[in-house]
Amino acid sequence: MAGSKNNCKQPYSFVLADGAAPFEVLGTVELAIKFSNSITHINGHIARNLCTDMIIGMDYINKYNLNINVKKQIVSIDYKNHIYIMLIDKHFKSIKIPVSSSKPLFIPPNSFRTTQVSIPVSSICSSFFPQFHLPHNKFISVIDKHLKFQNYCCNVVFSNISSYPQSLRQGVCVGYLVCNPMFQYSRVFTSSPHKSFGAVSYSDAIPARYGLKVDDAANDDSYIASKAFLQNRNEVRSSQKDIGCNTIQAVSPVIVEHINMLV
């Protein structure tokens, strides 16, 4: 996904289609979203304090006739008179990002102190799970439960519940951020573009006459084989060219490898 951003001189409010979810909009962005082997485009709003990375609204759904088939666990769009399909990947696991103290800390008895912690990811906002007991010190605990990191750093509040001064060394792991990427593992499949027959014909299930078949293959890879029939005035030509595509990875494998080495 890529895009160019335009900031607003004056922020304004934006309400979703449900009429009950207002957001403060800071600007707009032109997004290029990769779906299967095609690049789709949409204009989006930049919202303050959004609960997730991105919300796909009705404008994108209507523009590309996006359809979610829960029974078959596939998502499809209508783009340039063709239907493109991707699988919903359910097999993913949480990623634990270690949070370490950036500098030594001294905490007086029965008091609180704020200090800086760091992670190997440039920016993220996620739930924080502290160590049950910090190494070599069971009297220090972290107050914050949700942390927002910018430029690899964030300020957190530590408490000392004992009657004696306590200290924390630099580089000590004080806990973990836990994130759940939607598409951590790729499923590779092939599909041929179909000619679009509109939302009504394609809204619930995939008709058998389209020649679409979903099978399970070895190594949990999924393959979709299909035939596309394109009509060009008086003649009908069959297209057999397969298109290989992957589900989009939310986290780079290199970053995941580095995180796992730190845990």
Order of alpha helices (4+ residues) and beta strands (2+ residues): beta-beta-beta-alpha-beta-beta-beta-beta-beta-beta-beta-beta-beta-beta-beta-beta-beta-beta-alpha-beta-beta-beta-beta-beta-alpha
